[in-house]
């Protein structure tokens, strides 16, 4: 038993002999700082936050500061007797207390313990001693000081003593205070001065020596509140004793972070700081609730039971996130939210710490608002920094592109930046659409680095090879077959679908829409002609929204919903502002058809009836493209020019409108592209959207006939519009993936360069040279024919340069 106790207290005779009582008191205070507890009886009121040792203050042994601005000035006296002598330890201690009080009276010093007069409600002077001190000090003098604190103004000090021994202790105390006050100020003290000094004084027994009550208390706190492994309490106590001795010798101090670092450096793993326990528990519960809320994204609704598919990207994300932060990319509707749901769910099951933020479920536009929305007592970054653990933790941020306004996007970007640059154990796993990542240089920079070898080639995007990323692909044959085995109706559709529809249904969102349409009783043969997502959305719209009987009123409700969301710059709308006279039934139909839903802040929370949202962000994008954007192309340009911030909110809707025009009315698309590119009031972001749609959609040189015709036009306005469009087309191409303008599946950009460089002006030649340089920098993507055509364009530019020297 003796040997066990020796191990628990962490030192043999040699070690103990070098550590004095003061260092033990200091170590005891450090344990309470680590445990997030008050250090009373030797500390101030409030949770102990830091300690300083051998300070330059009059009370110089130990200074303990609280998080609530209180301070305790401690003199450690292993033994103390009630002596009347002016050169006694008691006289010296009281003199230090008096001088400390006098030095803080003005409150003019920058040091926090001198920045204001000392307050007995917050601050204290403490004699820390042992049970070996005389009873007249431990009992009588301590009792007198307690009663002085309870005296009313004007009540005589003699009322503080109730026995002969206490009267002697009181007389000794007052004599020492009187002498010290005269010495420190050169003046006689008045009763209020004496009362104020004495009200701060405390005599406390702290039996912190080997196997003492206080030492056992400290060890118990280490075991229960501080250490991951309670068996290391002895080692931790020894480390703190030595640390206290070192800090005293250096006349230095330490706070909780420094104490934790010292123990961790000694190989002693710790629990999290106690004051963060509630926040950590809230974040854990929020992650589980978010996973339950997003469960529908990991399955396709068929019949009573959803069809679940194990996505190949989930395991790659798990492995890559062990090593570093990563960004998850993919086309709209590729199933990024479903994959992140499965990843986060399995990570929690595997014992990893997970924080999950679904961007479309929060309304915060700043980190302070996010803290309040999550119900945290501390800032999220601070909680993560103080969340203990050996394995890497995961901060999952789903649908970063759903932050449809500058403040919200900036706040989330700042959060990601803080975690990525913190060097902590936390990893960020965030999802975003490819387009948004492509035009987010700040976000790309945060994830720049070598891709984890665990990510296979089929889960990499060649556009982002310089980024740590995982690309969530469309459904593979194996994944589609898993769907077909579980859903006979979808199997029948896929067997009957022509290749173009079959490929369209590899998009999980499209397959979900198709499943909902089939659930409406539509015949498979009626769906076979569908070729594009735009056609599929229009078919879905026809069955769920327009339909027969009340379709106009339902669209009117959705137009109102989109307008309110756009005005608020968030994907929620207040129900009372949506419902107008006669529209209640239409709203109910949209909710019943799952076009709209009542917003839920989490899976555990009841749906908030007064907050409406779309069941999927893509439905908001489509509804906005159909109902909010003007039908005339020129009016679209005017709208975007008069409200530049609107583009950030509804860019996907603008893309949908332009893609629909590409499929149905390309002449109208060229009108809007020429108009937007030449409008001086439209922002550069607005101008590049149409050019980007052209860059991704064009497949033949004939597709660019209006552009070539405009560049060769004799009309100055037409030529200027075409030249500006060519400029933005080059910008969109060079900002996008190399596969867009080179390779077997690329657009006709080598041929376009060959044509526009035959007789260019300096403006066109300059941008043609920029695109040609980028194309030739990617020779591995070029086919033989493309290389020859690009070479001819290069010769055309050389000839132009030679003749225009």
N, C-alpha and C positions, 0 to 999 in steps of 0.2 A: 504493500500500500504506500509506503514511504517513497519507493522508487517511482510508482505511478504518479504521485503528487509532484515529485521533482520534475518529471517529464512534462506534466501539465503546466507548471509554472515556468518552464523553459529555461532553467539555469542551474548550474551547480554552485558550489560555494565560491569559486573564483569569480564567476560572473556576478553573483549577488554582492560580493564584497566591493565591487567597483561601482555599484549603483546606489546613490544616496536617496534619502527620503524625498527630497525635492523632485528628483527625476521620476520617482514612482508616482508622485502626485501628478506630474506632467503627463506621464503615460496614461494614467487613469482619465485625465481630461481628454486626451487624444482618442481613447476608446469611445467616449461619449460623442465626440465629434463624428467619428466613423459611424456610430450607430444612429446618428440623427436624433439624439436625445439631449435634453437639458443636462448640464453638468452641475446642477445644484446638488449638494450644498456648497461646492466651491466655485461653481460657475454662476453666471448671471441668469436672470429670468429669460426663458426662451431657449430655443435649440442652439446648442453650441456650434459655432461656425469656424472658429480659428483660435490659435493660441500663439503667444510669443513668450520667449524665455530669456531670462537675464536681460530685461529691458532697460533702457535709459531712464525709465520713470522712477519717481521716488519709491513706489512699491515695485520692486524690481524683479522678484523671483519669477512670477508667472502672470501673464495677462490673458484672460479668456474672453473672447468676443462672441456675442450672440447674433444670429441672423436678424433679430429684431432691434438692433442698435444698443443693446445692453452690454455692460462690461463688468468683469470681476477682476479685481487687483488682489493677487494672492501672495501671501508670505507663508512659506512652508517651514514650520518649526516642529521638529520631531518631538521635542519636549519643551514646555514653557511653564514658568512658575509666576505667581502673583508677587512680583518684586516692586518695591517702591523706589528702588535705586534708579537714578537718572541714566546710569550706564548699563542697565539690565536689558535683556532681550525683549521683555515686554515694553519697556520705555522706547527702545529703538523701533519696534514694530508700530506702536501708536504714533510715533513721530513721523514715520513714513506715510501712514494713513493721513495725518493732518496735512502734510506737505502735498500729497496727491490731491486732496480736496481743494486746497488753496490754489494750486496750479491750474485747476479746471474751472475756477469760479467765473472767469471772464468769458469762457467759451469762444475764444478768438483764434484757436489753433486749428490747423488743417487736419491734424490727426483726429480720427473719429472719437477717441476716448477723451479728447480735450476740446472738441468742437462745441460743446455745450456744458453747462453746469451739471454736476453729477446728481442723479435722481435716485433716491432709495427704492423707488418703484421699479427701476430698471437695473441699477448698478449696485455693486457691493464691494466692501473691503473684507477680505477673508483671511483669517488665520487658520491654515490647515495644519492640524496637529494629530497626535495619536493619543490613545488611551493612557499612555505613560505620562502625559502632562498632569500637573497637579489638579486636584478636584476643584480648587478655588478658581482656576482658569476655565476648565472644561465645563463645570456646572454653575458656579456662582457668577462669574463674570459673563458667561454666555446668557444666563437668565436675566441679568441686569440689562444687557444690550437689547434683548428681546422686549423688555418692558419699556425701555426708553423709546423704542419705535412706536409704542402704543400710547405714549403720553399725549395729551391734548395741549395746544398752545397755552403757555402760561403755567402749566402744571409743574410743580417743583421736581427736580431730579431725584430727590429723596424718596419719592413715591415708587421709584423703580427698584428699591431694595426692600425685602420683607424679612430678612434675618440678619444676624450679626455678621456672618460671613459675607453676605451679599452687600451689606453696608461698607465693609472693608474693601470689597472688590470695587464698589462704586467710587469710594474716596480715592483709591489708587488710580482708577481710570480717569477721573476728572483732573487729578493733579498732573498726570502725564499729558492730557490734552491741553490744559492751561499752559504748561511750560512750552510745549511744542508750538502752540499757536503764537505765543509771544515771540518765540525764536523765529518763526517763519514769517510773521507779518510786522513785528515790532509794535503790536497793539494788544490791548486786553480784549479777549473774546467776550461777546455777549452771549446770553443763554441760547439764543437761536442758532448762533454759530456752533456752539458746543453740541447742541441737539442734532444739528444737521450732520456733523461729522460722525457722531456716535450712532445715528440712525443707519449709516452705511456699514457699520462694523458688524462682523459675524465671527463667532468662534465655532469651528466645526471639527469634529473628530473624523479622521479618514484613516482607518487602519488598513493601509495599503501595502504593508510589508508582507513578507513571505507568509502565505496561508492566512493572511488577515481577511476580515470580512469584506473590505473594499476591494482587495485583490481578487477574491472569489467572485465578487459582483462583476468586475471587469472581464474576467475570463468567461463568465456566463454570457455577458453581452456579446463578446466576440463569437462565442459558439452559436448563439441563437440569432443574432442580427447582422453580423458582419461577414463571417467566413462561409465560403462554399462548403468547406470540409471542417466540421467542428473539431476533429482530432488535431487540427493545427493551431488550436487556441494558444497552447504553450509557446509554440514557435513565434506566433504573432505577438504575444506579450513581450517576449524577449527582444523581438525586433523593435517594438515601440519603446522599450526601456533604453535600448542603445541609441535609438533615434533621438529621444528626449535628451540624453546626455550630450550627443553631438550638437544638437541645436542650441543647448545651453552654452556649450563651449564657444559656439560661433555667434552667440547673442542674436539668434535668428528666430523665425516663426514658421508656422505651417498651417495650411487649411485642409479641408477634407480631400480635395483633389491630390494634394501633396502626400497626405497620409496613405491614400489608396495606391498611389504610384509607388511609394516606398515598400508597401507590403507586396504588391504585385511583382516588383523588381526582386523581392526576396523569394519569389516562387510560391506565393500564398494567394490562391484565387479567392475572390470576394463576391459576395452577393451585391445587388444594387443598393444604392443609398435608400434608406427607408422612406424618405420624403417623396420618392418617385414611385413607390409601390402602387398607389392608387392610379396614377397615370398609366403605368405599365399595364395594370389589369384592365383599364378602360381600352387601351389600344389593342390588347389581345382579344377582348370581347368584340370590339369594333371590326377587327379582321375577320373573325368567325362569322359575324353578322353579314358582312359584305360578301363573303364567300357564299353564304346561303342566299343572299339577295341575287347574286349573279349566276346561281346554279342553272337558270333557264338558258343561259348563253352556252352552256356546255352540252346541250342536247337539242334535238330537233323535235318539235311538238308533233307527234303522230298519235292519234287516238287518245286514250286515257293516259298512256305512259310515253314519256319522251324517249327518243332514240339517242343513245349515248355512243360517242365515237372516241376512242383513244387516239389523240393526235400525236404524230411523231415529233412535233416540236417541243412537247412538254418535257421530255427527258433531256433534250439538248439545253433547254433553259435551266433546268436543275443543275446540270453539270457546269455550265458556263457561269452561273451565278455564284458558285462556290469560290471562284477565283476572282471575280471582279464585277463591277456594275455593267449592265448591258441594256441595250434598247431593243425592243421588240417591234418589228416593222411588218407591214403587209398591206395588201390592197384593202380598200373599204369592203367590209363584209367577209374578210378572210377567216374570221373566227379568233381574233386576238384576245378578246375578252374571255371567251370560253377556254382558251389555252391557259390564260393567266389564272382563271378560276381553278382549273385542275392542278396547275403548278403550285399555287398558294395552298390549296387544300392538302396536297401531298407533302409540301414542305412542313406544314404544321404537324401532320401525322408523323413526319420523320424527326420531330423534335427541334426544328429550327424556329427561331423567333421571327414573326411576320407582322408587319404593319401594312394594311391594305387600304388604299385610298382610291375609290372609284370617282373620277373627276366629275362625271355627270350626276353624281349624288351629293355633291357639295356645292354650296353657294359662295364660299369664301373667295374674296378678292385680295387677301393679304394673309401673311402667316399668322398675324394676330387673330384675324377672323377665323382662320382654320383651327387655331388652338381653342377658341370659344366653341366652335361648331363640334369639335371632338370632345368638349367638356373637360379639357386638361387644366391642371393647376399650373403647369410650367409650359414653356415653349416646346414644341415638338422636337426640335433639334437638340435641345437640352435634355429631354427625356431619353432620346436615343443615345446620347453621349453617356448617360449614366445608367443605361440598361445593361446589366452584366451578362456575360455569356462567353463560352469558349469558341463556339462555331460562328460562322458569319450569319448575321441577321439580314432579313430581306425587307426593304421598303418597296412595296409594289404600288405603282401609280398607273392605273388603267385608263386608257383613252385620254392621253394628254391633249390631243387635238380637240377634245370636247370643251376645253377652257376657251370659250368663244369671245374673249375680250382681253385687252392688253394687261389690266391689273391682275387678273386671275392667272394668265399665262406667265407673267413676270414673277408672281409669288411662287408658283410651282417650280419655275426654272431656278429661282433662288434656293428653294429647298433642295432640289437635286444637286445644285452646285455645292451647297454646304456639305452634303453627305459625301459626294464624290471626292471633294478636296479635304475631307476631315481626317483621312487616314485611319478611320475607325474600323470596327469589324462589320459595319453595315454596308450592304450592297443595294444599289438602286436597280430595280427591274421595271422599266416603264414602257408602255406601248404607245405607238403613234402611227398615223397613216404615213405612207411613203412620201406623199407629196409634201406634207407638213415638215417631215424631217429634212427633205431635200432643200427646203427654203428656210430652215432654222439653223443658221451658222453657229449660234451660241450653243444649241443643244448638240449639234454634231461635234463641236469641240470638246464637250464634256465626255463624250464616249469614244473619242479618237484613241486608237490603239490596236494592237494585234488581236485578231479574232481567236477565241479559244479553240484549240485543236479538237475538242469534243464536238464542235458543231460541224455536222457533215455538209458536203457541198450542196446538197439539195435543200438545205435550210439556210443558205447564204444568198444574199442579194449582191450581184456583181456591182451594183451602183454604190454599195456601202462597204466595199472591201477594206477600207481604211478605218472602219468603225467596229467596236465590239457590239455585235448585234446577232440576233436570230430572226430570220425571216419566216413568218408563219405562211406556209404555202396554201394554195387551194387544195381541196381534197385530192389525195392520191387515189389510184385504183383500189388499193387495199382499204382505204378509209371509206370510199364510196361503196365498196362491196359489204363493208360492215353495216352501212346504212340499209342496203338492199336486203340483207338477211333479216333485219329487224322490222322493215316496213314494206310489206307486199305492194302497197299502192305506189310508193316511190320506185320500187323495183320495176313495176309495170311501165311507169313513165320513162325510166332510164333505158329500158330495153327498146321502147318505141321511139325514143328521142333521136333525131338526126344529130350528127357530130357537133354542129354548132350549139344546139341546145344542151347536149350532153356536157360540153365544155362549160357552158354558162352555169350549169348546176353543180359544177365543182366548187363554186363559191358558196360557202356555208350559209350566208345570209340569203342568197338566192334560193337555195334548197329549202330553207325555212319558209320563205314566202310561198314557194310552190306547194309545200306541204299544207299551208293554210288554205291555199286556193283549192287544192284537192279535197280538203275537209269540207269545203263549201258545196261539194257535190258536182264539181265541174268534170266533164269527161276528159280522159287523157288525150284523145284525138284533138280536142279543142286547144290544147296547150302546145302541141307539137310545132306550130308555126313560129313560136317565140324564138327570137334570135339574139336579142340584146337585153341588158339589165333594164334599160329604159322601157322596152316593151313589156318586160316582166312586171316592173313597177306600175306601168299603166294598167296592165291586166289586174294586178292586185287592187289598184285604186278603183277600178271599175266594180269589183266585187265587194270591197270593204267600205268604199266611200261614196262614189258617184251612184252606182247602182240604179235602181228604180225606186221611186217614191221617197222623196225627201233628200235626194242627192245634193241639190243646190243648197239646201239649208245646212247639211253636214259640211259642205265645202266652205260655207260662210263661217261656220264655227271654227274650222281649222285655219282659215285665213286670219281670224281674230286671234287664235292661239299663237300662230307664227308671228304676227305683228307685235303682240305683247312680249314674246320671248326676245324678239330682236330689239325692242325698245329697252328691255331690262338687261340685255346682253348676257342672258343665261337661259338654259334649256328647261325652264319651268315658267308656268303662267298661273296667275291667281284665278281660281274658278269664278269668283263673283264678278270679275271683270270680263270673263268670257261669255257667261250666260246673258243673253239678251231676251227680250220678249219673244216668246214662241220658239226658242232654240233649245229648251231643256231636253226635249225628247231626242233631238239630233245629237246632243252631247252624250246622252245616255247610250245611244246606238254606237257612237264612236268608242266609248268605253267598253261596251259589250263586245265589239269586234276587235278589241285589243289594238286599235290604232292609237288611242290615247290610254294612259293609265293614271291612276292617282298616285302621286309621288310618295315614295317611302324613303326616309333618311337612312334606314337600315332594315335588315330582315326582321329584326326583333321589334321594330317600331310599327305601330299601326299605320296603314296608308293615310296620308294627310289629304283629306277630302278636298280641302281648299287649294291644293297645289296640283296642277296638271302637268304631265310630261308625255312625250311620245314614247311608245314602247321600244323604239330603236332610233338612234340618232340619224340613221339613213332616211327614216321616214320623215323626220323634221326637214332634212335636206331636200327631199323630193317635194314635200308639201310646200316648202318655201319657193322652190323653183317653179311650181305650178300656180301657186295662189298669191304669192307676195310680189314676185318680180313681174314687171309690166309685160304685157304680151308683145308689144312692139319693140324691136331691137334698139331703136334710137332712144326710146324711153328708158331702157335698161341702162344705157350708157349715161344718160342724164342723171338717173338716180344714183349711180355709183360715184359720179363726179361730184354731186352735191353733198354726199355723206361718205367721206373717205374711210371712216372707221367701220362702216357697214361691211366692207369687203372682208375684214377679219372675222366677222361673225358668220357670214353666209357664203364664203368662198366655195364650199362644196356644192351649194345650190346653184351658184353661177356656173360651175363646171358642168353640173347636170343639164342645165339649160343649153349650154353650148354643145354638149355631146348629143342632146336630143336634136338640136338644129343640124348637127353634122349628119345624123341618121335620116332626117326628114326634109331638111330645107337648107342645103349648103350655101345657096346664094344668100340667104338671110344671115347665115353665120359669118360669111365674109363681110357683109355690111356692118355687122356689129363689131367684128374684129378691126376692120379699117377705122370705124368710128371711134372705138375705144383707144386704139393706138395713137390716133391723131388728136385726141381731145387733150388740150393743155391742162385742164383741171383734174383729170383722172390721175390717180397715183400710179407709180411704176408697178406696184403689186397688181393693181387692177388691169393694167395694160398687158401684163405678161400672162394672165389667166387664159385669154383666148388664144394667144400664141402657143401656150403649153398644150392646150387641147388639140390644136393643129399638129403640133410636133408629135403627139402620141397617136393621132388618128390617121394621118395621111400615109398612104401606102404606094401611090403611083404619082408620077410627075404630073399627070392630068389633074390630080387633086389640087395642085398649086397653080392651075391656069389663071385664076383671078389675080394672084400675086404677081406672076410673070407679066401678065397683061398690064397691071398697074405700073410696074417698074419700067415698062416700055412705052407708057402712055405719053402723049404729047401734052396732056392737061397737067399743069403744075400741081393743083390740089390732089388729083388722083395719084400722081407719081410720089408726092410727098407722103401721102397716107400709106402707100405701098412700101416706100423706103423705111418708114418708121415701123411698119409691121415686120419687115424683114429683119430689122435690128432686134426687135423683141423676140422674133422666132429664133434668131441666133442665140440670144440670151437664154431662152428656155432650153434650147438644145444643149448648150455647153454646160448648163447647170444640172441637166438630167443625166441619165445613164448613157454610156457609150453605145449600148445596144440599140438605142433609139435611132441613131444616125449611121450606124455601121453594123454589118452582119446580115445574115440571110433573112432575118425577120424585121429588118430595119426599114424605115421610110426611105423615100427616094432622094436623099439629101446630097449624095454625090452628083446625081443627075441634075438636081436643082442648081448646084453650084456651077456645073458645066454651062448651064443655060444663062444664069444671071451674070457670069463673068465674060460673056462674049462681047458685050459692049457696055461695061459698067461706068458709072461716074465714081468719083473718089469716095463718096459716102458708101455706096454699095460695095465697092472693091474692098474698103477697109473691113467691113463686117464679114464679107465673104472670106477674106484672108484669115480672120479670127476663127471661123468655123472650120476652114480647111486645115489650119494648123492643129486644131483639136482632133479632127478626123485622122490626120496622118500620124498623130501621136499615139493612136490606138491601132497599129497595123495588124495586130492579131485578130481584130474584129472584122477586118475588111475581106470581102470576097475578091477573087481575081478581077471580075468585071468592075467592081466598085473601085478597086485600086487604079485600073486603067482610066476610068472616068474622072476620078479625083486628080490623076496626073494631068489630064487635059485641062481641068479647071486651074491647076497650078500654072500650066503654060500660059493660059489666058491671062492670069494675073501678072505673070512676069512680063508678058508682052505689053499689058496696060502700063505697068510701072516704067518700062523702057521708053514708051512713047510719051509719057507724061513727066519725064524728068525735067 
